[in-house]
């Protein structure tokens, strides 16, 4: 299907295998058939453009200014999530449904960031100032905001730390504590703390003490070229990378004997003179490779080091240009994380918060010839992450993130769930294919299209548009797909002699969907008289824009076009008079403010759901709802159908009411 073919006057193009992700940088007609232009809320692994993994809300956070959070596993072994909001510190233990404030801890309420660093304390000092080793090392999390005294939490006790020097050669209990700073990292038995352009190192094995700076010449601070914008340990744990906005400096933290630092050649060395970091929480080690967000976009250590020997910048995120070009000037809040071979990077595209989460799949398909092949499935939406975290709980790797949601509430979410729904509700996805010119630049007419659907599960709404190279998209069909899940139903007796029914699942289903044929362009949204003189659905290339709501995948597609019967001729071109405008949606007019939206109308639905305290659901029209009912109202929109909008609203209202009642999905 990769080569255009024909049946008489019919031209056929498309793709039977599309595993290589998206590329919105390259001209759409020049893309390989295995590549698409852009996609939302999908994965592309194995050639299936499938609805992304699901997510769910765990809890809502009290307050407005969410400053950061982290997983912490103290010595008692109970995993906890610690979060800072409005300068206050809260902690929740698994299943992370309720946060409790650590009273007495107070950071600056307007600080943008609070940094959390997990450390392991193995040494301490006696009241006489003598160093000794703890019988059992203790796990501690250190918290800092850059202006307030640091704080610690060990799962049982907590408090702020006094950095005041003892003033003598012998440390005094309660003095010489963790330096006031912001970004920090635990590496090779020391806590490394940044303050402005300085980097301080703690005593060996003790993140709570910084006494060595008082009696060793090597206890001085390390200086960067400007303020530190993030620190991370190198994947091989040989050192730490301390970044400014302009460069990156390596400090060999693996040399634990402090007296040798000053005599070690290259103990501190600027190894990235032209690649800084502007988003501290974008720093992440994905196995053996360090990633971060630089002034030019997403960067990794390999491409950054290559800039030392070349005059070329090797952009890592060009494929995401459609999203990247809408990023605002404040990129300090960009955050990154990873889950197995997926790297995620949440950016403020078209929004003050991180509305788009870019996804890089570094194993889009498995074969001996596919080593080191990366693919961008596109971007994910539905939340606005402020920080990603990962933890192993119950022997399973799980991913969590704090999100500033669209209603202004900060919430803790869990992501990368096997269920491909958000809070049990359908996820809306899209796929924009490449533009196919059928092997030539001659004009032809779009006839119809086919799409091969697989892995459909449950109820899925599907709608698609044809996208000409010139002009606006136009709808070519809508379809509701029903793939009944089961086979466990509440009204069936299993194991009865007369039925002998067993607990069995229904498998996901497949479909081949065809569009309508010979569709005329919507007269309310054309570029007639703006980009071209006629409205005959003729163009030299066509692509598809497919939107679906629910769990399914697109595996292949075909576009059928008709040859232009009229011979191509030259003509005398006339000058144009203005105004001639085409709006964001592709609708044109001889006016400065063209109307129209080819993706309209937008369907809207509102639903009300109530859940009783006895966990029984009540309909919104029920007249016997008790005062103890928990009710919620939700309004949702859809560009696919009214039916889709209604089911999304009903699902959201049911989830919100259940969440209020303490019933969790």
Secondary structure, 3 states (H helix, E strand, C coil): CCCCEEECCEEEEEECCCCCCECCCCCHHHCCCCCECEEECEECHHHCEEECCEEEEEEECCCCCEEEEEEEECCCCCEEEEEEECCEEEEEECCCCCCEEEEEEECCCCCCCCEEEEEEEEEEECCCCCEEEEEEEEEEEEEECCCCCCEEECCCCEEECCCCCCCCCCCCCCCCCCCCCCCEEEECCEEEEEECCEEEECECCECCCCCHHHHCHHHCCEECCCCCCEEEECCCCCCEEEECCCCEEEECCCCCCHHHCCCCCCCEEEEECCCCCCCHHHCEEECCEEEEEECCEEEEHHHHHHHHHCCCCCCCCHHHHHHHCCECCCCCCCEEEEECCEEEEEECECCCCCCEEEEEECCCCCCCCCCCCCEEEEEECCCCEEEEEEEEECCEEEEEEEEECCCCCEEEEEEEECCCCECCECCEEEEECCCECCCCCCCEEEEEEEEEEEEEEEEEEEEEEEEECCCCCEEEEEEEEEECCCCCCCCCCCCCCCCCCCCCCCCCEEEEEECCCCCCCCCCCCCECCCECCCCCEECCEEEEEEEEEEEEEEEEEEEEEECCCCCCCCCCCCCCCCCEECCCCCEECCCCCCCCCCCCCEEEEEEEEECCCCCEECCCCCCCCCCCEEEEEEEEECCCHHHHHHHHHHHHHHHHHHHCCCCC
